[in-house]
Amino acid sequence: MENTIAAIATPLGVGAIAIIRVSGIDAISIVNKIFKGKDLNKVESHTINYGHIIENDKIIDEVLVSVMKAPKTYTKEDIVEINTHGGIATTNKVLELLLKNGCVPAEPGEFTKRSFLNGRIDLEEAEGIMNLIEAKTETALNLSINQLSGKVSKKIKNLRDDISKIIANIEVNIDYPEYEDIEKMTYDMLIPKIKEIKDKINKILEDSKSGKIITEGIKTSIIGRPNVGKSSILNAMLEEDKAIVTDIEGTTRDIVEGKINIGGFILNMIDTAGIRKTEDIVEKIGVNKSLKLIENSDLILYVLNNNEELKQEDLELIQKLKNKNHIIIINKVDLENKLDTSLLNSEYIIKMSIKENKGLEELKQMIKDIFNLEKIELSDMTYVTSARSIAILKQIKESINDIETSIKNNLPIDIIEIDIKNIWDKLGEIIGVSYENELIDVLFSQFCLGK
């Protein structure tokens, strides 16, 4: 991190202002070379200074320059932010001058990466920053703020503290067996402590399902035979004509996607090709995609036509949905009833008529009920949300199972301690106390440039 980095921190295009961010040991002196105004080397920290960016004697732009001196900055390095007039040519010219005078281009996420490496934030807080940028609802925004504030990290750190006390007790027993006044770690003592840690890990993993719903939304696929009204339901949910609707079977040949907000939670809606046997090569590809989505979706909306009798393929698909979150929609109830509902083995059935605007609100409420959206705790959202952290927690759960097996097999406690230390190390990976450089590079490369 010896280089001083620079990047445009706002989207390129025409706008009122653009911001070029500079961070590093030479940030102030480099910007001072191209700035006409106060001597930036002498100004107070956390001040905004009026002047011009110049190239030789030529004025490039009228600017405001924010100077923030280490260590009280985002990266804990000297940071300078140049507020220019928005515009591609002007912004790129200012960045070009910075690079000519000693800066190097920042990589995506490099400012946040430096913040982590310099100890200002941990990995969980860094991922909170990414979630904050990508938040699509107020609920997701509140969750990311909790992550960023360190509340999630504190939960992980408290778990590590609990484990470190167990390790310390075992170590003392091993290294100083002659001290009789030191409490000896026995199976009777270890079993409830391990159970308590396991319960906490299980609770975090269970809560992470709510966190995933908040940050990523609910992947919802609309499945059914051709012409049952799938595209009409999508359009009604989105309140726009996203999908083409005709009476011709096979109109939808590929997936059509859209997003809706239900009570602060995003539904990622996918309208699929009608499922039927077909010789049309293109339509067949669409049908195969539809069948694959059944396995990969969080929720299936299976649509039936009230005006048609059930077919064997309908019953076979409904059987596949038994262990999936699903809702069976009987659409077109404004038409004559030919569908035998007694054959539908599901507690989640709703009758709709898109033509008469019936059942839409009931459908939204049923989705809320299935995922308990109204019961997700929003006041203190200390949820782990990243796939990386969740994968580590699942590994920890396996290690706890190994410890329980070892206890049952009466293995020595100093052998069991190896697995306990592994859990302690794994929790450290979540917050970045221990990490691999490759992991860090991949993680921060997902950030936008200038962040």
Secondary structure as GFF3:
##gff-version 3
##sequence-region A 1 451
A	DSSP	beta_strand	5	8	.	.	.	ID=ss1
A	DSSP	beta_strand	17	23	.	.	.	ID=ss2
A	DSSP	alpha_helix	27	33	.	.	.	ID=ss3
A	DSSP	beta_strand	35	37	.	.	.	ID=ss4
A	DSSP	beta_strand	47	55	.	.	.	ID=ss5
A	DSSP	beta_strand	58	68	.	.	.	ID=ss6
A	DSSP	beta_strand	79	85	.	.	.	ID=ss7
A	DSSP	alpha_helix	88	100	.	.	.	ID=ss8
A	DSSP	beta_strand	104	105	.	.	.	ID=ss9
A	DSSP	alpha_helix	110	117	.	.	.	ID=ss10
A	DSSP	alpha_helix	123	134	.	.	.	ID=ss11
A	DSSP	alpha_helix	138	148	.	.	.	ID=ss12
A	DSSP	alpha_helix	151	175	.	.	.	ID=ss13
A	DSSP	alpha_helix	187	216	.	.	.	ID=ss14
A	DSSP	beta_strand	218	224	.	.	.	ID=ss15
A	DSSP	alpha_helix	230	238	.	.	.	ID=ss16
A	DSSP	beta_strand	256	262	.	.	.	ID=ss17
A	DSSP	beta_strand	265	271	.	.	.	ID=ss18
A	DSSP	alpha_helix	281	296	.	.	.	ID=ss19
A	DSSP	beta_strand	299	305	.	.	.	ID=ss20
A	DSSP	alpha_helix	312	320	.	.	.	ID=ss21
A	DSSP	beta_strand	326	331	.	.	.	ID=ss22
A	DSSP	three_ten_helix	341	343	.	.	.	ID=ss23
A	DSSP	beta_strand	349	351	.	.	.	ID=ss24
A	DSSP	alpha_helix	360	370	.	.	.	ID=ss25
A	DSSP	three_ten_helix	373	375	.	.	.	ID=ss26
A	DSSP	alpha_helix	387	408	.	.	.	ID=ss27
A	DSSP	alpha_helix	413	431	.	.	.	ID=ss28
A	DSSP	alpha_helix	437	445	.	.	.	ID=ss29
###
